[in-house]
Amino acid sequence: YADIKMENGKSKGCGVVKFESPEVAERACRMMNGMKLSGREIDVRIDRNA
């Protein structure tokens, strides 16, 4: 599940992804944090309040 935050039909530059387990979420964060997406470096982290 992914929820991309939108405003006036455009991405706000953030989103939320729900994973099947905390272990899978941690692995995805390690793999994706700092990668480039559409020419921009992305910041991926666990939302501890979710």
Contacts in CASP RR format, 6 or more apart in sequence:
PFRMAT RR
TARGET T0000
AUTHOR 0000-0000-0000
METHOD contacts of the structure
MODEL  1
YADIKMENGKSKGCGVVKFESPEVAERACRMMNGMKLSGREIDVRIDRNA
1 17 0 8 1.000
1 18 0 8 1.000
2 15 0 8 1.000
2 16 0 8 1.000
2 17 0 8 1.000
2 18 0 8 1.000
3 15 0 8 1.000
3 16 0 8 1.000
3 17 0 8 1.000
4 11 0 8 1.000
4 13 0 8 1.000
4 14 0 8 1.000
4 15 0 8 1.000
5 11 0 8 1.000
5 12 0 8 1.000
5 13 0 8 1.000
5 14 0 8 1.000
5 15 0 8 1.000
5 16 0 8 1.000
6 12 0 8 1.000
16 47 0 8 1.000
16 50 0 8 1.000
17 25 0 8 1.000
17 28 0 8 1.000
18 50 0 8 1.000
19 25 0 8 1.000
19 28 0 8 1.000
25 46 0 8 1.000
26 46 0 8 1.000
28 44 0 8 1.000
29 44 0 8 1.000
29 45 0 8 1.000
29 46 0 8 1.000
32 42 0 8 1.000
32 44 0 8 1.000
33 42 0 8 1.000
33 43 0 8 1.000
33 44 0 8 1.000
33 45 0 8 1.000
34 41 0 8 1.000
34 42 0 8 1.000
34 43 0 8 1.000
34 44 0 8 1.000
35 41 0 8 1.000
35 42 0 8 1.000
36 42 0 8 1.000
END
